[in-house]
């Protein structure tokens, strides 16, 4: 399996709004914890270390 970067969200603006709302009223530390938990949950959902490695490479190359 390889990383699929084609747009797949039916409503990306709603997804973004959901993420923003989840962070609302959190201090920086709580926001970072939420991000870390979400990353671990989604990494588990992916379940493929090679795909995760590709996603990390993409994310770190666009900093």
MARKOL-45351 format. One record per atom (N, C-alpha, C): residue number from 1; atom name; x, z, y; residue in one letter. Coordinates in Angstrom, 1 decimal. Layout:
<recs>
REC  nr atom     px     pz     py rest
REC NUM   CA      X      Z      Y    a
...
</recs>
This chain:
<recs>
REC  nr atom     px     pz     py rest
REC   1    N    0.8    0.0   -1.2    x
REC   1   CA    0.0    0.0    0.0    x
REC   1    C    0.9    0.0    1.2    x
REC   2    N    0.5   -0.7    2.3    x
REC   2   CA    1.2   -0.7    3.5    x
REC   2    C    0.3   -0.3    4.7    x
REC   3    N    0.9    0.1    5.8    x
REC   3   CA    0.1    0.6    6.9    x
REC   3    C   -0.8   -0.5    7.5    x
REC   4    N   -2.1   -0.3    7.6    x
REC   4   CA   -3.0   -1.2    8.2    x
REC   4    C   -3.3   -0.8    9.7    x
REC   5    N   -2.8   -1.7   10.6    x
REC   5   CA   -3.0   -1.3   12.0    x
REC   5    C   -4.1   -2.2   12.7    x
REC   6    N   -4.8   -2.9   11.9    x
REC   6   CA   -5.9   -3.6   12.5    x
REC   6    C   -7.0   -2.7   12.9    x
REC   7    N   -7.6   -3.0   14.1    x
REC   7   CA   -8.7   -2.1   14.6    x
REC   7    C   -9.8   -1.9   13.6    x
REC   8    N  -10.2   -0.7   13.2    x
REC   8   CA  -11.2   -0.4   12.2    x
REC   8    C  -12.3    0.5   12.7    x
REC   9    N  -12.2    1.1   13.9    x
REC   9   CA  -13.2    1.9   14.4    x
REC   9    C  -14.3    1.1   15.1    x
REC  10    N  -15.6    1.4   14.7    x
REC  10   CA  -16.7    0.6   15.2    x
REC  10    C  -16.8    0.9   16.7    x
REC  11    N  -16.5    2.1   17.1    x
REC  11   CA  -16.6    2.4   18.6    x
REC  11    C  -15.4    3.3   19.0    x
REC  12    N  -14.3    2.6   19.3    x
REC  12   CA  -13.0    3.3   19.6    x
REC  12    C  -13.2    4.2   20.8    x
REC  13    N  -14.0    3.8   21.8    x
REC  13   CA  -14.2    4.7   22.9    x
REC  13    C  -14.9    6.0   22.5    x
REC  14    N  -15.8    6.0   21.6    x
REC  14   CA  -16.5    7.2   21.2    x
REC  14    C  -15.5    8.1   20.4    x
REC  15    N  -14.6    7.4   19.6    x
REC  15   CA  -13.6    8.2   18.8    x
REC  15    C  -12.6    8.9   19.8    x
REC  16    N  -12.2    8.2   20.8    x
REC  16   CA  -11.3    8.8   21.9    x
REC  16    C  -12.1    9.9   22.5    x
REC  17    N  -13.3    9.7   22.9    x
REC  17   CA  -14.1   10.8   23.6    x
REC  17    C  -14.2   12.0   22.7    x
REC  18    N  -14.3   11.8   21.3    x
REC  18   CA  -14.4   12.9   20.4    x
REC  18    C  -13.1   13.7   20.4    x
REC  19    N  -11.9   13.0   20.4    x
REC  19   CA  -10.6   13.6   20.4    x
REC  19    C  -10.4   14.4   21.7    x
REC  20    N  -10.8   13.8   22.8    x
REC  20   CA  -10.7   14.5   24.1    x
REC  20    C  -11.6   15.8   24.1    x
REC  21    N  -12.8   15.6   23.6    x
REC  21   CA  -13.7   16.8   23.6    x
REC  21    C  -13.2   17.9   22.7    x
REC  22    N  -12.5   17.6   21.6    x
REC  22   CA  -12.0   18.6   20.7    x
REC  22    C  -10.9   19.4   21.4    x
REC  23    N  -10.2   18.8   22.4    x
REC  23   CA   -9.1   19.5   23.1    x
REC  23    C   -9.5   20.2   24.4    x
REC  24    N  -10.8   19.9   24.8    x
REC  24   CA  -11.3   20.5   26.0    x
REC  24    C  -11.2   22.0   25.9    x
REC  25    N  -10.8   22.7   26.9    x
REC  25   CA  -10.7   24.1   27.0    x
REC  25    C   -9.7   24.8   26.2    x
REC  26    N   -8.8   24.0   25.6    x
REC  26   CA   -7.7   24.5   24.8    x
REC  26    C   -6.5   24.6   25.7    x
REC  27    N   -5.7   25.7   25.5    x
REC  27   CA   -4.4   25.7   26.2    x
REC  27    C   -3.4   24.8   25.4    x
REC  28    N   -2.3   24.6   26.0    x
REC  28   CA   -1.3   23.7   25.4    x
REC  28    C   -1.0   24.0   23.9    x
REC  29    N   -0.7   25.3   23.7    x
REC  29   CA   -0.4   25.7   22.3    x
REC  29    C   -1.5   25.4   21.3    x
REC  30    N   -2.7   25.7   21.7    x
REC  30   CA   -3.9   25.5   20.8    x
REC  30    C   -4.1   24.0   20.6    x
REC  31    N   -3.9   23.2   21.7    x
REC  31   CA   -4.0   21.8   21.6    x
REC  31    C   -3.0   21.2   20.6    x
REC  32    N   -1.8   21.7   20.7    x
REC  32   CA   -0.7   21.2   19.7    x
REC  32    C   -1.0   21.6   18.3    x
REC  33    N   -1.6   22.8   18.1    x
REC  33   CA   -2.0   23.3   16.8    x
REC  33    C   -3.1   22.3   16.2    x
REC  34    N   -4.1   22.0   17.1    x
REC  34   CA   -5.1   21.1   16.7    x
REC  34    C   -4.6   19.8   16.3    x
REC  35    N   -3.7   19.2   17.1    x
REC  35   CA   -3.0   17.9   16.7    x
REC  35    C   -2.3   18.0   15.4    x
REC  36    N   -1.5   19.1   15.2    x
REC  36   CA   -0.8   19.2   13.9    x
REC  36    C   -1.7   19.3   12.7    x
REC  37    N   -2.8   20.1   12.9    x
REC  37   CA   -3.7   20.2   11.8    x
REC  37    C   -4.4   18.9   11.5    x
REC  38    N   -4.8   18.1   12.5    x
REC  38   CA   -5.4   16.8   12.3    x
REC  38    C   -4.4   15.9   11.7    x
REC  39    N   -3.2   15.9   12.1    x
REC  39   CA   -2.2   15.0   11.4    x
REC  39    C   -2.0   15.3   10.0    x
REC  40    N   -2.0   16.6    9.6    x
REC  40   CA   -1.8   17.0    8.2    x
REC  40    C   -3.0   16.6    7.4    x
REC  41    N   -4.2   16.8    7.9    x
REC  41   CA   -5.5   16.4    7.3    x
REC  41    C   -5.5   14.9    7.0    x
REC  42    N   -5.2   14.1    8.0    x
REC  42   CA   -5.2   12.7    7.9    x
REC  42    C   -4.1   12.2    7.0    x
REC  43    N   -2.9   12.8    7.0    x
REC  43   CA   -1.8   12.5    6.1    x
REC  43    C   -2.2   12.7    4.7    x
REC  44    N   -2.9   13.8    4.4    x
REC  44   CA   -3.4   14.1    3.1    x
REC  44    C   -4.4   13.0    2.7    x
REC  45    N   -5.3   12.6    3.6    x
REC  45   CA   -6.3   11.6    3.3    x
REC  45    C   -5.6   10.3    3.0    x
REC  46    N   -4.5    9.9    3.7    x
REC  46   CA   -3.8    8.7    3.4    x
REC  46    C   -3.2    8.8    2.0    x
REC  47    N   -2.6    9.9    1.7    x
REC  47   CA   -2.1   10.2    0.3    x
REC  47    C   -0.9    9.3   -0.2    x
REC  48    N   -0.3    8.6    0.7    x
REC  48   CA    0.8    7.7    0.3    x
REC  48    C    2.0    7.9    1.3    x
REC  49    N    3.1    8.5    0.7    x
REC  49   CA    4.2    8.8    1.6    x
REC  49    C    4.8    7.6    2.3    x
REC  50    N    4.8    6.4    1.6    x
REC  50   CA    5.3    5.2    2.2    x
REC  50    C    4.5    4.8    3.5    x
REC  51    N    3.2    4.9    3.3    x
REC  51   CA    2.3    4.6    4.5    x
REC  51    C    2.5    5.6    5.6    x
REC  52    N    2.6    6.9    5.3    x
REC  52   CA    2.9    7.9    6.3    x
REC  52    C    4.2    7.6    7.0    x
REC  53    N    5.3    7.2    6.2    x
REC  53   CA    6.6    6.9    6.8    x
REC  53    C    6.4    5.7    7.7    x
REC  54    N    5.7    4.7    7.4    x
REC  54   CA    5.4    3.6    8.3    x
REC  54    C    4.7    4.0    9.6    x
REC  55    N    3.7    4.8    9.4    x
REC  55   CA    3.0    5.3   10.6    x
REC  55    C    3.9    6.1   11.5    x
REC  56    N    4.7    7.0   10.9    x
REC  56   CA    5.7    7.8   11.7    x
REC  56    C    6.7    6.9   12.4    x
REC  57    N    7.1    5.8   11.8    x
REC  57   CA    8.1    4.9   12.4    x
REC  57    C    7.4    4.2   13.6    x
REC  58    N    6.2    3.8   13.4    x
REC  58   CA    5.5    3.1   14.5    x
REC  58    C    5.2    4.1   15.6    x
REC  59    N    4.8    5.3   15.3    x
REC  59   CA    4.5    6.3   16.4    x
REC  59    C    5.8    6.6   17.1    x
REC  60    N    6.9    6.8   16.5    x
REC  60   CA    8.1    7.2   17.2    x
REC  60    C    8.8    6.0   17.9    x
REC  61    N    8.5    4.8   17.5    x
REC  61   CA    9.1    3.6   18.2    x
REC  61    C    8.4    3.3   19.5    x
REC  62    N    7.2    3.9   19.7    x
REC  62   CA    6.4    3.6   20.9    x
REC  62    C    6.3    4.8   21.8    x
REC  63    N    7.3    5.7   21.8    x
REC  63   CA    7.2    6.9   22.6    x
REC  63    C    7.4    6.5   24.1    x
</recs>
